[in-house]
Amino acid sequence: MKRLGILLSGRGSNFQAIADQIGAGALDARIAVVISSRTQAPGLEIAHRRGLNAVCLPSKNLEREVYDRQLADVLRDNQVDLVCLAGFMRLLSGWFVRQFPMRILNIHPSLLPAFPGLDAQHQALDHGVKIAGCTVHFVDENLDAGPIVLQAAVPVLDGDTVDSLSARILEQEHRIYSQAIRIVLEGKYRVEGRRVVRSPDTAY
Ligand code: GAR
């Protein structure tokens, strides 16, 4: 069975959605390790409560590559096949990305390439877009920039606040992240330039 390494820094709702899908038998994988970059992350506590292998690796005051080497060691020790960033609020070094080529996924709360970086939902509201959404993509050496596996769109309503829009986007995040993981783990895709093209027999 393929082994996932989940990296998070906060609430951990995407992590929970993935764990739920695995629990329900809808995703054929196991969570080998959950790594939190923050000691206080609620996601870390949830991982412990679920009886998962959960590691706290505080990133505060550490140089990027020093931290990334620790991260890679923990992932390798746990024989992780796929690294899933789930609200991991830290930039990864080129060195780290090269250790796991096309083996790192990220979820971002916008329709990339619009609104990369922090506070994507706020950026979307400020810009006045009528359609927002979320993206699961491979991680490359640039911020929120690698080939896109799946996206989901949600309407922006006139009365939306950052909170209401974020909640509507989050529902879709929880849905598409597990789907994207399934596609990647099953290997039913190929990458042509920037395009992730799914194999014809992938019925999602
Ligand atoms: C999610 O909305 C995720 O898309 C976002 O952080 C939130 C984490 O929530 N990630 C980024 O903005 C990455 N640039 P969660 O901890 O409940 O999964």
Residues whose N, C-alpha, C, O or C-beta is under 5 A from the ligand:
A	BS01	GAR	G10 R11 G12 S13 N14 F15 A86 G87 I107 H108 P109 G117
